[in-house]
Amino acid sequence: MTRDNSSQIEFWNDRPGRSWARHSDAVDAMFAGLTEALLDASAPVADDSVLDLGCGAGGLAIPLAGRVPEGAVTAIDISEPMIAVARQRAAEAGVNIRFIVDDAAACPLEPESFDLLVSRLGAMFFGDPVLAFGSLRRALAPRGRIVLGVWREPRENAWAMVPVSAARAFLEIPPRPSPEEPGPFAFADPERVCGILENAGFAAPSCAPLDLDMPVGEDIERAVEFLVEVGPLASPYAAAGEADRRRAWEAVAGALEKNRRDGSIRLGGGCWIVTAGVV
């Protein structure tokens, strides 16, 4: 039995989930390099049946659907606000995707029904990842494969650390979750990730580093708005008083000004591309 995941379900269906949904275009622009890396690493073939884990607003599921014209894409997420946007975007793109609003750790997926499981930053939030990925493995067909994009250490992710460091004097930044707790950096340790997948029954897991140069806005105003509503600053910023929010905004703006290049504000990111197979 998996650990209770109610806190994650509540979180992604409350203000944070609505913010990610509202900023879905900016999120996809920021993660474009990761999306391409996942498509390349997963190498879907035309008739693959694909499961997109933690699909968010469809930024990976939609291009995946274009790669499997004779197959099918199923996309699952616990966030109703993001799935609502994903459905609309898929309809506008003219692709047929089956969307499921559910906790992938508990959803009764048909055994051996998928050839490929992919995830763009949606795999790090399970209360009991071994049990969750054990269940997901059973949904993969023999010789199936899994490809995950996950964040490396916070210090390797300027998109998170630059705004947090700038605003720390004005906001109550909560303690960072431990490596064993669900959260964006829960899979930062490649040995832990590979151990989780091995214990869940996957074969030959490996982690390859991917460095990203990510646009977070075309100008300072848009970039600050994005970063105080999406990411680690979102909850502390929302909880602060008006004066502290103003000071935090100005501090983040000053920090971002140093990262303007190529016509936009850009911050670095570090991911692992995690791959494994099913025997």
BELVENQUI-V52031 format. One record per pair of residues at least 4 apart in sequence whose C-alpha atoms are under 8 Angstrom apart, sorted by the first residue. I is the first residue (numbers start at 1). GAP is how many residues later the second one is. If there is no record, write none. Layout:
i:I gap:GAP
i:I gap:GAP
//
This chain:
i:1 gap:130
i:2 gap:103
i:2 gap:104
i:2 gap:125
i:2 gap:126
i:2 gap:129
i:2 gap:130
i:3 gap:124
i:3 gap:125
i:4 gap:123
i:5 gap:4
i:5 gap:98
i:5 gap:121
i:5 gap:122
i:6 gap:4
i:7 gap:4
i:8 gap:4
i:8 gap:117
i:9 gap:4
i:9 gap:69
i:9 gap:70
i:9 gap:94
i:10 gap:4
i:11 gap:4
i:11 gap:5
i:11 gap:6
i:12 gap:4
i:12 gap:5
i:12 gap:6
i:12 gap:66
i:12 gap:67
i:13 gap:4
i:13 gap:5
i:13 gap:65
i:13 gap:66
i:13 gap:67
i:13 gap:68
i:14 gap:4
i:15 gap:4
i:16 gap:4
i:16 gap:213
i:16 gap:214
i:16 gap:218
i:16 gap:219
i:17 gap:4
i:17 gap:62
i:17 gap:64
i:17 gap:65
i:18 gap:4
i:18 gap:63
i:18 gap:64
i:19 gap:4
i:19 gap:210
i:19 gap:211
i:20 gap:4
i:20 gap:7
i:20 gap:62
i:20 gap:209
i:20 gap:210
i:21 gap:35
i:21 gap:36
i:21 gap:60
i:21 gap:61
i:21 gap:64
i:23 gap:4
i:23 gap:203
i:23 gap:207
i:24 gap:4
i:24 gap:33
i:24 gap:35
i:25 gap:4
i:26 gap:4
i:26 gap:190
i:26 gap:191
i:26 gap:200
i:27 gap:4
i:28 gap:4
i:28 gap:31
i:29 gap:185
i:29 gap:186
i:29 gap:187
i:30 gap:184
i:30 gap:185
i:30 gap:186
i:31 gap:4
i:31 gap:183
i:32 gap:4
i:33 gap:4
i:33 gap:179
i:33 gap:181
i:34 gap:4
i:34 gap:86
i:34 gap:115
i:34 gap:176
i:34 gap:178
i:35 gap:4
i:35 gap:24
i:35 gap:25
i:35 gap:85
i:36 gap:4
i:37 gap:4
i:37 gap:236
i:38 gap:4
i:38 gap:80
i:38 gap:82
i:38 gap:109
i:38 gap:110
i:38 gap:111
i:38 gap:235
i:39 gap:4
i:39 gap:5
i:39 gap:25
i:41 gap:106
i:41 gap:232
i:42 gap:74
i:42 gap:76
i:42 gap:103
i:42 gap:104
i:42 gap:105
i:44 gap:4
i:44 gap:20
i:44 gap:23
i:44 gap:24
i:44 gap:72
i:45 gap:22
i:45 gap:23
i:46 gap:21
i:46 gap:22
i:46 gap:23
i:46 gap:24
i:46 gap:25
i:47 gap:21
i:47 gap:22
i:47 gap:23
i:47 gap:24
i:47 gap:25
i:48 gap:20
i:48 gap:22
i:48 gap:23
i:48 gap:24
i:48 gap:66
i:48 gap:67
i:48 gap:68
i:49 gap:19
i:49 gap:22
i:49 gap:23
i:49 gap:24
i:49 gap:25
i:49 gap:64
i:49 gap:65
i:49 gap:66
i:49 gap:67
i:50 gap:21
i:50 gap:22
i:50 gap:23
i:50 gap:24
i:50 gap:64
i:50 gap:65
i:50 gap:66
i:50 gap:67
i:50 gap:68
i:51 gap:22
i:51 gap:23
i:51 gap:24
i:51 gap:25
i:51 gap:63
i:51 gap:65
i:51 gap:66
i:51 gap:67
i:52 gap:8
i:52 gap:9
i:52 gap:21
i:52 gap:22
i:52 gap:23
i:52 gap:24
i:52 gap:65
i:52 gap:66
i:52 gap:67
i:53 gap:22
i:53 gap:23
i:53 gap:24
i:53 gap:51
i:53 gap:64
i:53 gap:65
i:53 gap:66
i:53 gap:67
i:53 gap:69
i:53 gap:70
i:54 gap:21
i:54 gap:22
i:54 gap:23
i:54 gap:24
i:54 gap:65
i:54 gap:66
i:54 gap:67
i:54 gap:68
i:54 gap:69
i:55 gap:4
i:55 gap:5
i:55 gap:6
i:55 gap:20
i:55 gap:21
i:55 gap:22
i:55 gap:28
i:55 gap:64
i:55 gap:65
i:55 gap:67
i:56 gap:21
i:56 gap:23
i:56 gap:26
i:56 gap:27
i:56 gap:30
i:56 gap:66
i:57 gap:25
i:57 gap:26
i:57 gap:27
i:57 gap:28
i:57 gap:29
i:57 gap:30
i:57 gap:32
i:58 gap:4
i:58 gap:17
i:58 gap:25
i:58 gap:27
i:58 gap:28
i:58 gap:29
i:58 gap:31
i:58 gap:32
i:59 gap:4
i:59 gap:27
i:60 gap:4
i:60 gap:59
i:60 gap:60
i:61 gap:4
i:61 gap:12
i:61 gap:13
i:61 gap:14
i:61 gap:36
i:62 gap:4
i:62 gap:28
i:62 gap:31
i:62 gap:33
i:62 gap:35
i:63 gap:4
i:64 gap:4
i:64 gap:9
i:65 gap:4
i:65 gap:7
i:65 gap:8
i:65 gap:30
i:65 gap:31
i:65 gap:32
i:66 gap:29
i:68 gap:4
i:68 gap:5
i:72 gap:24
i:72 gap:25
i:73 gap:23
i:73 gap:24
i:73 gap:25
i:74 gap:23
i:74 gap:24
i:74 gap:25
i:74 gap:26
i:75 gap:22
i:75 gap:23
i:75 gap:24
i:75 gap:25
i:76 gap:23
i:76 gap:24
i:76 gap:25
i:76 gap:26
i:76 gap:27
i:76 gap:28
i:77 gap:6
i:77 gap:23
i:77 gap:24
i:77 gap:25
i:77 gap:26
i:77 gap:27
i:78 gap:23
i:78 gap:24
i:78 gap:25
i:78 gap:26
i:79 gap:4
i:79 gap:22
i:80 gap:4
i:80 gap:21
i:81 gap:4
i:82 gap:4
i:83 gap:4
i:83 gap:16
i:83 gap:17
i:83 gap:18
i:84 gap:4
i:85 gap:4
i:86 gap:4
i:87 gap:4
i:87 gap:12
i:88 gap:4
i:89 gap:4
i:90 gap:4
i:90 gap:5
i:90 gap:6
i:90 gap:7
i:91 gap:4
i:91 gap:5
i:102 gap:4
i:102 gap:5
i:103 gap:4
i:104 gap:28
i:104 gap:32
i:105 gap:21
i:105 gap:26
i:105 gap:27
i:105 gap:28
i:105 gap:30
i:105 gap:31
i:106 gap:26
i:109 gap:4
i:109 gap:27
i:109 gap:30
i:110 gap:29
i:111 gap:27
i:111 gap:28
i:111 gap:29
i:111 gap:30
i:112 gap:26
i:112 gap:27
i:112 gap:28
i:112 gap:29
i:112 gap:30
i:113 gap:26
i:113 gap:27
i:113 gap:28
i:114 gap:25
i:114 gap:26
i:114 gap:27
i:114 gap:30
i:115 gap:25
i:115 gap:26
i:115 gap:27
i:115 gap:28
i:115 gap:29
i:115 gap:30
i:116 gap:24
i:116 gap:28
i:116 gap:29
i:116 gap:30
i:116 gap:31
i:117 gap:23
i:117 gap:28
i:117 gap:29
i:117 gap:30
i:118 gap:28
i:118 gap:29
i:118 gap:30
i:119 gap:4
i:119 gap:28
i:119 gap:29
i:119 gap:30
i:120 gap:28
i:120 gap:29
i:120 gap:30
i:121 gap:27
i:121 gap:28
i:121 gap:29
i:121 gap:30
i:121 gap:63
i:122 gap:28
i:123 gap:25
i:123 gap:27
i:124 gap:5
i:124 gap:26
i:124 gap:58
i:124 gap:59
i:124 gap:60
i:124 gap:61
i:124 gap:62
i:124 gap:63
i:125 gap:4
i:125 gap:56
i:125 gap:57
i:125 gap:58
i:125 gap:59
i:125 gap:61
i:126 gap:6
i:126 gap:56
i:127 gap:54
i:127 gap:55
i:128 gap:4
i:129 gap:4
i:129 gap:67
i:130 gap:4
i:130 gap:66
i:130 gap:67
i:130 gap:69
i:130 gap:70
i:131 gap:4
i:131 gap:69
i:132 gap:4
i:133 gap:4
i:133 gap:63
i:133 gap:64
i:133 gap:67
i:134 gap:4
i:134 gap:65
i:134 gap:66
i:134 gap:67
i:135 gap:4
i:136 gap:4
i:137 gap:63
i:137 gap:64
i:137 gap:65
i:137 gap:141
i:140 gap:4
i:140 gap:5
i:140 gap:138
i:141 gap:137
i:142 gap:136
i:142 gap:137
i:143 gap:134
i:143 gap:135
i:143 gap:136
i:144 gap:133
i:144 gap:134
i:144 gap:135
i:145 gap:130
i:145 gap:131
i:145 gap:132
i:145 gap:133
i:146 gap:128
i:146 gap:129
i:146 gap:130
i:146 gap:131
i:147 gap:126
i:147 gap:127
i:147 gap:128
i:147 gap:129
i:148 gap:124
i:148 gap:125
i:148 gap:126
i:148 gap:127
i:149 gap:122
i:149 gap:123
i:149 gap:124
i:149 gap:125
i:150 gap:34
i:150 gap:35
i:150 gap:37
i:150 gap:38
i:150 gap:121
i:150 gap:122
i:150 gap:123
i:150 gap:124
i:151 gap:6
i:151 gap:33
i:151 gap:34
i:151 gap:36
i:151 gap:37
i:151 gap:118
i:151 gap:119
i:151 gap:120
i:151 gap:121
i:152 gap:4
i:152 gap:5
i:152 gap:33
i:152 gap:35
i:152 gap:36
i:152 gap:37
i:152 gap:118
i:152 gap:119
i:152 gap:120
i:153 gap:4
i:153 gap:32
i:153 gap:35
i:153 gap:36
i:153 gap:117
i:154 gap:4
i:154 gap:6
i:154 gap:7
i:154 gap:31
i:155 gap:6
i:156 gap:112
i:156 gap:113
i:156 gap:114
i:157 gap:4
i:157 gap:111
i:157 gap:112
i:157 gap:113
i:158 gap:4
i:158 gap:109
i:158 gap:110
i:158 gap:111
i:159 gap:4
i:159 gap:55
i:159 gap:108
i:159 gap:109
i:159 gap:110
i:160 gap:4
i:160 gap:71
i:160 gap:72
i:161 gap:4
i:162 gap:4
i:162 gap:90
i:162 gap:93
i:162 gap:94
i:163 gap:4
i:163 gap:64
i:163 gap:70
i:163 gap:89
i:163 gap:92
i:163 gap:93
i:164 gap:4
i:164 gap:9
i:164 gap:68
i:164 gap:69
i:166 gap:82
i:166 gap:85
i:166 gap:86
i:166 gap:89
i:167 gap:4
i:167 gap:80
i:167 gap:81
i:167 gap:82
i:167 gap:84
i:167 gap:85
i:168 gap:4
i:168 gap:5
i:168 gap:80
i:169 gap:79
i:170 gap:74
i:170 gap:75
i:170 gap:77
i:170 gap:78
i:171 gap:65
i:171 gap:66
i:171 gap:69
i:171 gap:73
i:171 gap:74
i:171 gap:77
i:172 gap:64
i:172 gap:68
i:173 gap:60
i:173 gap:63
i:174 gap:62
i:177 gap:4
i:177 gap:5
i:177 gap:6
i:178 gap:8
i:179 gap:6
i:179 gap:7
i:179 gap:8
i:179 gap:9
i:180 gap:6
i:181 gap:5
i:182 gap:4
i:187 gap:5
i:187 gap:6
i:188 gap:5
i:188 gap:84
i:189 gap:4
i:190 gap:4
i:190 gap:16
i:190 gap:17
i:190 gap:82
i:191 gap:4
i:192 gap:4
i:193 gap:4
i:194 gap:4
i:194 gap:11
i:194 gap:12
i:194 gap:13
i:195 gap:4
i:196 gap:4
i:197 gap:4
i:197 gap:5
i:197 gap:6
i:197 gap:8
i:197 gap:79
i:198 gap:4
i:198 gap:5
i:198 gap:6
i:198 gap:7
i:201 gap:77
i:202 gap:74
i:202 gap:75
i:202 gap:76
i:202 gap:77
i:203 gap:73
i:203 gap:74
i:203 gap:75
i:203 gap:76
i:204 gap:72
i:204 gap:73
i:205 gap:69
i:205 gap:70
i:205 gap:71
i:205 gap:72
i:206 gap:68
i:206 gap:69
i:206 gap:70
i:207 gap:65
i:207 gap:66
i:207 gap:67
i:207 gap:68
i:208 gap:64
i:208 gap:65
i:208 gap:66
i:209 gap:61
i:209 gap:62
i:209 gap:63
i:209 gap:64
i:210 gap:60
i:210 gap:61
i:210 gap:62
i:210 gap:63
i:211 gap:57
i:211 gap:58
i:211 gap:59
i:211 gap:60
i:212 gap:56
i:212 gap:57
i:212 gap:58
i:212 gap:59
i:213 gap:53
i:213 gap:54
i:213 gap:55
i:213 gap:56
i:214 gap:52
i:214 gap:53
i:214 gap:54
i:214 gap:55
i:215 gap:49
i:215 gap:50
i:215 gap:51
i:215 gap:52
i:216 gap:7
i:216 gap:10
i:216 gap:11
i:216 gap:48
i:216 gap:49
i:216 gap:50
i:216 gap:51
i:217 gap:5
i:217 gap:6
i:217 gap:7
i:217 gap:9
i:217 gap:47
i:217 gap:48
i:217 gap:49
i:218 gap:4
i:218 gap:5
i:218 gap:45
i:218 gap:46
i:218 gap:47
i:219 gap:4
i:219 gap:45
i:219 gap:46
i:220 gap:4
i:220 gap:33
i:220 gap:36
i:220 gap:37
i:220 gap:45
i:221 gap:4
i:221 gap:32
i:222 gap:4
i:223 gap:4
i:223 gap:33
i:223 gap:42
i:224 gap:4
i:224 gap:25
i:224 gap:28
i:224 gap:29
i:224 gap:32
i:225 gap:4
i:226 gap:4
i:227 gap:4
i:227 gap:6
i:227 gap:7
i:228 gap:5
i:228 gap:6
i:228 gap:9
i:228 gap:21
i:229 gap:4
i:229 gap:5
i:229 gap:6
i:229 gap:8
i:230 gap:4
i:232 gap:4
i:233 gap:4
i:234 gap:4
i:235 gap:4
i:236 gap:4
i:237 gap:8
i:237 gap:11
i:238 gap:7
i:240 gap:4
i:240 gap:5
i:241 gap:4
i:242 gap:4
i:243 gap:4
i:244 gap:4
i:245 gap:4
i:246 gap:4
i:247 gap:4
i:248 gap:4
i:249 gap:4
i:250 gap:4
i:251 gap:4
i:252 gap:4
i:253 gap:4
i:254 gap:4
i:255 gap:4
i:256 gap:4
i:256 gap:9
i:257 gap:8
i:259 gap:6
i:259 gap:7
i:259 gap:8
i:260 gap:4
i:260 gap:5
i:260 gap:6
i:261 gap:4
i:261 gap:5
//
